[in-house]
Amino acid sequence: MIQHEPKGLRKRALGWSRDLPQVDEMPTPRFTLGDIKPSPNHIDDVYLELPRSSIILRGVIALISIPILMFQVGLMAWIYWGLFSEGWVDDWLTNALGFLVPIVSIWAIVPFAKLDLVLPRDEPIRFNRLRRKVYFYQFRYHYVYLFSRKHWGVKPVAYNWDDVTAEVYRVYAPGHGGLIENVKLSVRNPETNEVIDRVEFASNLYKGEAYWAIGRLFMQQGPEALPNFVHPPRDWNDDDGLSHMHCLAPKVHWPEAIDRESRTAPSEGEFQ
């Protein structure tokens, strides 16, 4: 049953169902964590890195949308040729629709095709237990500003571990199994309780619960508390075993400063 949000708490996004256990609660997994696939990318005494992907079936959207775009471009050329060669009709609304509809329809498809092509092959999250911070290899995009470098691209961010909450969302998607449950991580301002960011964490509830339990175990007790994972870690920058569409996707390259910080312990006297 979907829980209702109590008054006074931070604002939830549409489809919120419930929160997973808080960062300071002891993990009590409902299933074995060792067989989770894919397993963590990296584990040591300082940081844990979990894989993440915003797209479940890489390349499907592009393969579907590109033929649609080609058809729309041809249709637009045919409509415009008719308008300019045969002349405009007297009805201004018909003229406006004939001119704008092809452009709008193309603009509605392009963001999905572009996202499928330029999204990194992995969007990892690093949990640094000594700094008590979480680092997101976050890819930002915008459906309106299609060619803006400001609104598109990898923009890694770091947040305090204690300000992170795992949230379960339910979406009804006819034709895709009906009910879809995924997990997002929200980050709040501890002074105002306002959500300052919300990012995708896992595309399904099973993986989201498992990864969240792994992250909490690591941050609370260290790497020795984690199970022996059945599946070996994956180097997502290695093309071996990846699909052709994954191989075409950009590799993961953390900016030097945040890469160093997320992998190391704070130095003596360093301000946190």
LINSULSUL-V466795 format. One record per pair of residues at least 12 apart in sequence whose ideal C-beta (glycine too) atoms are under 6 Angstrom apart, sorted by the first residue. I is the first residue (numbers start at 0). J is the second residue. D is the distance in Angstrom with one decimal. If there is no record, write none. Layout:
# LINSULSUL-V466795
i: <I	I>
j: <J	J>
d: <D	D>
This chain:
# LINSULSUL-V466795
i: <1	2	9	9	9	10	14	14	14	15	15	16	16	17	18	18	19	19	22	22	26	26	26	28	32	32	32	33	33	33	33	34	35	36	37	37	38	38	38	40	40	42	45	45	46	46	46	47	47	48	48	49	49	50	50	51	51	53	55	57	57	58	60	60	61	61	61	64	64	64	65	67	68	71	71	75	78	78	82	109	110	114	118	119	119	119	120	120	120	121	121	122	122	123	125	126	126	126	127	128	129	130	131	132	132	133	133	133	134	134	135	135	136	137	137	138	139	155	158	160	162	162	162	163	163	164	165	165	165	166	166	167	167	168	180	181	182	182	182	183	183	183	184	184	185	236	236>
j: <16	17	187	192	194	194	168	169	170	166	168	167	169	167	164	166	165	211	160	161	212	215	216	212	209	213	226	226	227	228	229	229	209	230	50	233	228	230	232	123	232	222	129	264	125	127	262	126	217	123	125	124	210	121	123	122	124	199	202	244	245	244	111	115	112	115	116	108	111	112	112	108	108	104	105	101	97	101	97	145	142	140	138	138	249	251	235	245	248	235	251	136	138	136	261	214	217	218	261	218	264	265	160	157	160	158	160	163	157	261	156	198	155	154	156	153	154	257	186	218	186	187	189	184	186	185	182	184	211	183	185	180	182	181	204	202	200	201	207	197	199	200	198	200	197	250	251>
d: <5.1	4.7	5.3	5.0	4.9	5.9	4.3	5.6	5.3	5.9	5.8	4.6	4.6	5.1	5.8	5.6	3.9	5.2	5.9	6.0	4.4	4.9	5.1	4.6	5.5	5.9	5.2	3.8	5.8	5.5	5.6	4.7	4.7	4.9	5.0	5.2	3.9	4.6	5.7	5.8	5.4	5.1	5.6	5.5	5.2	4.6	5.7	4.5	4.4	5.0	4.9	5.1	5.3	5.4	5.9	4.5	5.8	5.5	5.4	4.7	5.4	3.0	5.1	4.2	5.2	4.1	5.6	5.1	5.5	4.1	6.0	5.8	5.5	5.6	5.0	3.5	5.7	5.8	5.8	5.9	4.6	5.7	5.8	6.0	5.0	5.7	5.1	5.1	4.1	3.7	5.3	5.2	5.9	5.0	4.5	5.1	5.7	5.6	5.7	4.9	4.2	5.5	4.6	5.3	6.0	5.5	5.5	5.7	4.9	4.1	5.2	5.8	5.4	5.7	5.5	5.4	5.1	5.1	4.6	5.9	5.4	5.4	5.7	5.5	5.7	5.0	5.8	5.8	4.7	5.1	5.6	6.0	5.8	5.6	4.0	5.4	4.6	4.5	2.8	5.5	5.9	5.6	5.4	4.7	4.6	4.5	5.9>
